[in-house]
């Protein structure tokens, strides 16, 4: 049997669960930022991933009616030349883009994700779990010719 090839450093998916509370947003941003740094992604791509992740996390803990003891699970992974982030929460309520007044201080999360991401959508929860997963992808820039 041939030995398995290990993942390059930092190439494994990041998956973590946090309490569904807005006070955890800084922890979410920090964990995602650290993981993306290990992947050596361009800074502008990393910044966009962190911002879009922050918006989906905020939506999950603010607009879905989840309870105080609920949790949110985040997954960050590289797939087919892109970074994909999934934010899973126990609410079956799908996120809906909203129209907001110019002076409103919130309500633009999905609009921001739509602008930043190459694609985004909603998927069912993992089998046996309640809720849904909201995901987005951002394409990684192609490596210059001649680089591995």
C-alpha positions as a Markdown table, in Angstrom:
| # | Residue | x | y | z |
|---|---|---|---|---|
| 1 | Unk | 0.0 | 0.0 | 0.0 |
| 2 | Unk | 1.4 | 3.4 | -1.0 |
| 3 | Unk | 1.8 | 5.9 | 1.8 |
| 4 | Unk | -0.8 | 8.7 | 1.9 |
| 5 | Unk | 0.4 | 12.1 | 1.0 |
| 6 | Unk | -0.1 | 14.6 | 3.9 |
| 7 | Unk | -1.9 | 17.8 | 3.4 |
| 8 | Unk | 0.4 | 20.8 | 2.9 |
| 9 | Unk | 0.6 | 22.8 | 6.1 |
| 10 | Unk | -2.6 | 24.7 | 6.7 |
| 11 | Unk | -4.4 | 23.1 | 3.8 |
| 12 | Unk | -6.9 | 21.2 | 5.9 |
| 13 | Unk | -10.3 | 22.6 | 6.4 |
| 14 | Unk | -11.0 | 24.7 | 9.4 |
| 15 | Unk | -14.1 | 23.7 | 11.3 |
| 16 | Unk | -15.2 | 25.2 | 14.6 |
| 17 | Unk | -18.3 | 25.8 | 16.7 |
| 18 | Unk | -19.0 | 28.9 | 18.8 |
| 19 | Unk | -22.0 | 30.0 | 20.9 |
| 20 | Unk | -24.6 | 31.8 | 18.8 |
| 21 | Unk | -23.9 | 35.2 | 20.2 |
| 22 | Unk | -22.8 | 38.4 | 18.6 |
| 23 | Unk | -20.0 | 38.7 | 21.2 |
| 24 | Unk | -18.2 | 35.8 | 19.5 |
| 25 | Unk | -17.8 | 37.7 | 16.2 |
| 26 | Unk | -14.2 | 38.8 | 17.0 |
| 27 | Unk | -13.3 | 35.2 | 17.8 |
| 28 | Unk | -14.7 | 34.1 | 14.5 |
| 29 | Unk | -12.8 | 36.8 | 12.6 |
| 30 | Unk | -9.6 | 35.9 | 14.4 |
| 31 | Unk | -9.8 | 32.2 | 13.8 |
| 32 | Unk | -10.7 | 32.6 | 10.1 |
| 33 | Unk | -7.9 | 35.2 | 9.6 |
| 34 | Unk | -5.3 | 32.9 | 11.2 |
| 35 | Unk | -6.4 | 30.0 | 9.1 |
| 36 | Unk | -6.2 | 32.0 | 5.9 |
| 37 | Unk | -2.8 | 33.2 | 6.8 |
| 38 | Unk | -1.6 | 29.6 | 7.0 |
| 39 | Unk | -3.0 | 29.1 | 3.5 |
| 40 | Unk | -0.8 | 32.0 | 2.3 |
| 41 | Unk | -3.7 | 33.5 | 0.4 |
| 42 | Unk | -3.4 | 37.1 | -1.0 |
| 43 | Unk | -4.3 | 39.7 | 1.5 |
| 44 | Unk | -7.2 | 41.2 | -0.5 |
| 45 | Unk | -8.8 | 37.7 | -0.9 |
| 46 | Unk | -8.3 | 37.0 | 2.8 |
| 47 | Unk | -9.9 | 40.3 | 3.7 |
| 48 | Unk | -12.9 | 39.6 | 1.5 |
| 49 | Unk | -13.3 | 36.1 | 3.0 |
| 50 | Unk | -13.2 | 37.5 | 6.6 |
| 51 | Unk | -15.7 | 40.2 | 5.9 |
| 52 | Unk | -18.2 | 37.9 | 4.1 |
| 53 | Unk | -17.8 | 35.4 | 6.9 |
| 54 | Unk | -18.4 | 38.1 | 9.5 |
| 55 | Unk | -21.6 | 39.1 | 7.7 |
| 56 | Unk | -22.9 | 35.5 | 7.5 |
| 57 | Unk | -22.1 | 35.0 | 11.2 |
| 58 | Unk | -23.9 | 38.2 | 12.1 |
| 59 | Unk | -26.9 | 37.1 | 10.1 |
| 60 | Unk | -27.0 | 33.7 | 11.9 |
| 61 | Unk | -26.9 | 35.2 | 15.4 |
| 62 | Unk | -29.1 | 38.3 | 14.7 |
| 63 | Unk | -31.9 | 37.5 | 12.3 |
| 64 | Unk | -32.7 | 33.8 | 12.7 |
| 65 | Unk | -34.4 | 33.6 | 16.1 |
| 66 | Unk | -32.0 | 31.1 | 17.5 |
| 67 | Unk | -31.9 | 30.7 | 21.3 |
| 68 | Unk | -29.3 | 31.6 | 23.8 |
| 69 | Unk | -27.8 | 28.0 | 24.1 |
| 70 | Unk | -27.6 | 27.5 | 20.4 |
| 71 | Unk | -24.3 | 27.3 | 18.5 |
| 72 | Unk | -23.0 | 28.2 | 15.0 |
| 73 | Unk | -20.5 | 26.0 | 13.2 |
| 74 | Unk | -18.2 | 27.5 | 10.6 |
| 75 | Unk | -16.2 | 25.6 | 8.0 |
| 76 | Unk | -13.5 | 27.2 | 5.8 |
| 77 | Unk | -12.0 | 25.1 | 3.1 |
| 78 | Unk | -10.2 | 25.2 | -0.3 |
| 79 | Unk | -12.2 | 23.6 | -3.1 |
| 80 | Unk | -11.5 | 23.5 | -6.8 |
| 81 | Unk | -9.5 | 26.7 | -6.9 |
| 82 | Unk | -11.7 | 28.6 | -4.4 |
| 83 | Unk | -12.2 | 29.3 | -0.8 |
| 84 | Unk | -15.6 | 28.1 | 0.5 |
| 85 | Unk | -17.0 | 29.1 | 3.8 |
| 86 | Unk | -20.1 | 27.5 | 5.3 |
| 87 | Unk | -22.0 | 28.9 | 8.3 |
| 88 | Unk | -24.4 | 26.4 | 9.9 |
| 89 | Unk | -27.0 | 27.4 | 12.4 |
| 90 | Unk | -30.0 | 25.5 | 13.9 |
| 91 | Unk | -32.7 | 27.8 | 12.5 |
| 92 | Unk | -34.6 | 26.6 | 9.4 |
| 93 | Unk | -35.3 | 30.3 | 8.5 |
| 94 | Unk | -33.5 | 31.1 | 5.3 |
| 95 | Unk | -31.7 | 34.5 | 5.0 |
| 96 | Unk | -33.5 | 37.0 | 2.8 |
| 97 | Unk | -31.9 | 39.9 | 1.2 |
| 98 | Unk | -33.5 | 43.1 | 2.4 |
| 99 | Unk | -33.9 | 46.6 | 1.1 |
| 100 | Unk | -32.7 | 49.1 | 3.6 |
| 101 | Unk | -32.8 | 52.9 | 3.9 |
| 102 | Unk | -29.6 | 54.7 | 3.2 |
| 103 | Unk | -29.3 | 55.7 | 6.9 |
| 104 | Unk | -29.9 | 52.2 | 8.3 |
| 105 | Unk | -27.1 | 50.8 | 10.4 |
| 106 | Unk | -27.8 | 47.1 | 9.6 |
| 107 | Unk | -29.5 | 44.9 | 7.0 |
| 108 | Unk | -26.8 | 44.9 | 4.3 |
| 109 | Unk | -25.1 | 41.6 | 5.2 |
| 110 | Unk | -26.3 | 39.5 | 2.2 |
| 111 | Unk | -25.8 | 42.5 | -0.1 |
| 112 | Unk | -22.2 | 42.6 | 1.0 |
| 113 | Unk | -21.7 | 38.9 | 0.6 |
| 114 | Unk | -23.3 | 39.1 | -2.9 |
| 115 | Unk | -20.8 | 41.8 | -3.9 |
| 116 | Unk | -17.7 | 40.0 | -2.4 |
| 117 | Unk | -18.5 | 36.4 | -3.3 |
| 118 | Unk | -18.3 | 34.7 | -6.7 |
| 119 | Unk | -21.3 | 32.6 | -5.5 |
| 120 | Unk | -23.4 | 32.1 | -2.4 |
| 121 | Unk | -26.4 | 30.0 | -1.4 |
| 122 | Unk | -28.3 | 28.0 | 1.2 |
| 123 | Unk | -27.9 | 24.3 | 1.8 |
| 124 | Unk | -29.8 | 21.9 | 4.1 |
| 125 | Unk | -28.2 | 21.2 | 7.4 |
| 126 | Unk | -26.0 | 18.2 | 7.8 |
| 127 | Unk | -28.0 | 14.9 | 8.1 |
| 128 | Unk | -29.6 | 14.6 | 11.5 |
| 129 | Unk | -29.1 | 18.2 | 12.4 |
| 130 | Unk | -31.6 | 21.0 | 12.5 |
| 131 | Unk | -31.3 | 24.3 | 10.5 |
| 132 | Unk | -29.4 | 25.2 | 7.4 |
| 133 | Unk | -26.0 | 26.1 | 6.1 |
| 134 | Unk | -25.3 | 29.4 | 4.3 |
| 135 | Unk | -22.2 | 29.3 | 2.1 |
| 136 | Unk | -20.1 | 31.4 | -0.2 |
| 137 | Unk | -17.1 | 30.9 | -2.5 |
| 138 | Unk | -14.4 | 33.2 | -3.6 |
| 139 | Unk | -12.0 | 32.2 | -6.4 |
| 140 | Unk | -8.4 | 32.0 | -5.6 |
| 141 | Unk | -6.3 | 33.9 | -8.2 |
| 142 | Unk | -4.4 | 31.6 | -10.5 |
| 143 | Unk | -0.8 | 31.0 | -9.6 |
| 144 | Unk | 1.8 | 32.6 | -11.9 |
| 145 | Unk | 3.0 | 30.2 | -14.6 |
| 146 | Unk | 5.9 | 28.0 | -13.4 |
| 147 | Unk | 4.9 | 28.1 | -9.7 |
| 148 | Unk | 3.7 | 24.9 | -8.0 |
